[in-house]
Every structure is written in C-alpha cells, then in structure tokens.
Amino acid sequence: MHRCTMKTKKELVMGLLKENTDGLTIIEMAKELKISRNTVPVILAELKGEGVIRIRPVGKAKLHYWRGKQ
C-alpha cells in the first residue's frame, strides 16, 4: 500500500462532508467510511480547530457540515 495512492482518513472524512451538505453524525460517517466510531471525533476535532467544519446540535446528536477555508 503506497501512501501516495491512498487517501488518509482525514481526507475521507473531508470528502464525505463536502458531498453531504445536509450534515452527518459521527456514527453515519463511521459507517459510511468503515472506520472506527472513536477515530471520527478525533478527525472532526482537528477539522474544527482548522475552522473548516461547523457543528449543529440536534437533540442528542450533532450534525457536522463542511464549511471550507475561511
């Protein structure tokens, strides 16, 4: 497996958020990308720190949206 041909998990999450403009929960992202439910929040925290996503609470869940560079 060559690093240059494989997308990182962060790139996969970013791509998924860009495609799904209605927002996604952590569980939805984990299922879609077939990655650990515990890995997704770590990636989202990094993206939030970069200011490229926004998070909207909906009941107990949180929907995550792509915002892009500010």
KEKE-3310 file (N, C-alpha, C; in steps of 0.2 Angstrom, whole numbers, plus 5000, padded with zeros to 4 digits):
npx = (5004:5004:5007:5005:4994:4984:4970:4970:4962:4957:4956:4946:4935:4934:4930:4918:4910:4910:4902:4890:4879:4869:4873:4881:4881:4892:4892:4886:4896:4906:4901:4899:4912:4918:4926:4933:4922:4927:4938:4933:4928:4941:4947:4937:4938:4951:4948:4938:4946:4954:4944:4936:4924:4907:4897:4881:4870:4858:4845:4851:4861:4874:4876:4887:4895:4902:4912:4923:4938:4941)
npy = (4994:5010:5026:5037:5034:5031:5038:5048:5045:5057:5064:5057:5059:5073:5073:5066:5075:5086:5081:5078:5089:5091:5088:5077:5064:5057:5043:5040:5044:5036:5023:5024:5026:5016:5016:5017:5021:5029:5035:5045:5057:5062:5066:5075:5085:5090:5096:5105:5113:5119:5126:5123:5115:5115:5113:5107:5105:5093:5088:5074:5071:5077:5087:5087:5099:5104:5118:5124:5133:5148)
npz = (5000:4995:5001:4993:4985:4993:5001:5016:5032:5037:5025:5019:5027:5026:5012:5012:5020:5012:5001:5007:5010:5019:5032:5044:5056:5068:5069:5057:5048:5052:5049:5035:5030:5035:5046:5063:5075:5086:5080:5071:5079:5083:5071:5067:5078:5075:5062:5066:5074:5063:5058:5047:5047:5053:5067:5072:5085:5087:5095:5104:5096:5085:5071:5058:5047:5031:5030:5024:5019:5028)
capx = (5000:5008:5004:5003:4988:4978:4968:4970:4956:4955:4954:4940:4930:4933:4927:4911:4907:4909:4897:4884:4878:4863:4876:4881:4883:4899:4890:4885:4902:4910:4898:4900:4919:4921:4932:4931:4917:4931:4943:4930:4928:4947:4947:4932:4941:4956:4945:4935:4952:4956:4939:4933:4918:4903:4893:4875:4867:4851:4843:4857:4866:4877:4877:4893:4894:4909:4912:4928:4943:4938)
capy = (5000:5016:5032:5042:5032:5030:5044:5047:5045:5064:5066:5053:5062:5079:5072:5064:5081:5090:5078:5078:5096:5091:5086:5070:5062:5053:5036:5040:5045:5030:5018:5026:5026:5009:5017:5017:5027:5033:5039:5050:5063:5064:5069:5081:5090:5093:5100:5111:5118:5122:5131:5121:5112:5118:5108:5110:5100:5091:5083:5072:5071:5083:5086:5091:5101:5106:5125:5126:5138:5155)
capz = (5000:4994:5004:4988:4981:4997:5005:5023:5035:5037:5018:5018:5031:5022:5006:5014:5022:5006:4997:5011:5013:5024:5038:5045:5063:5069:5068:5050:5045:5053:5045:5028:5028:5038:5051:5070:5078:5090:5076:5068:5083:5083:5065:5067:5082:5071:5057:5069:5075:5057:5056:5041:5048:5058:5071:5074:5089:5085:5101:5107:5091:5082:5064:5056:5040:5028:5029:5019:5022:5030)
cpx = (5004:5004:5001:4996:4982:4976:4968:4963:4953:4953:4947:4934:4929:4929:4919:4907:4905:4903:4890:4882:4872:4866:4876:4883:4889:4897:4889:4891:4906:4907:4899:4907:4922:4927:4929:4927:4921:4936:4939:4930:4935:4949:4943:4935:4947:4953:4941:4940:4954:4951:4936:4927:4914:4899:4887:4871:4860:4849:4850:4862:4869:4878:4883:4893:4901:4908:4917:4933:4939:4942)
cpy = (5006:5022:5037:5041:5031:5037:5043:5047:5052:5066:5063:5057:5069:5078:5070:5070:5085:5088:5078:5084:5096:5089:5079:5069:5058:5046:5036:5040:5038:5024:5018:5024:5019:5011:5017:5023:5031:5037:5045:5057:5066:5069:5076:5087:5094:5098:5106:5116:5122:5127:5129:5117:5116:5113:5111:5104:5099:5086:5081:5071:5078:5082:5090:5093:5104:5114:5127:5131:5145:5160)
cpz = (5000:4997:4999:4985:4986:5001:5012:5026:5035:5030:5016:5021:5028:5016:5007:5016:5016:5002:5000:5014:5018:5031:5040:5053:5063:5067:5060:5046:5046:5049:5037:5026:5031:5042:5058:5072:5083:5086:5073:5072:5083:5077:5065:5072:5078:5065:5060:5071:5069:5055:5049:5041:5053:5061:5073:5079:5087:5090:5104:5102:5089:5075:5062:5048:5038:5028:5024:5023:5023:5027)
residu = (MET:HIS:ARG:CYS:THR:MET:LYS:THR:LYS:LYS:GLU:LEU:VAL:MET:GLY:LEU:LEU:LYS:GLU:ASN:THR:ASP:GLY:LEU:THR:ILE:ILE:GLU:MET:ALA:LYS:GLU:LEU:LYS:ILE:SER:ARG:ASN:THR:VAL:PRO:VAL:ILE:LEU:ALA:GLU:LEU:LYS:GLY:GLU:GLY:VAL:ILE:ARG:ILE:ARG:PRO:VAL:GLY:LYS:ALA:LYS:LEU:HIS:TYR:TRP:ARG:GLY:LYS:GLN)
# end
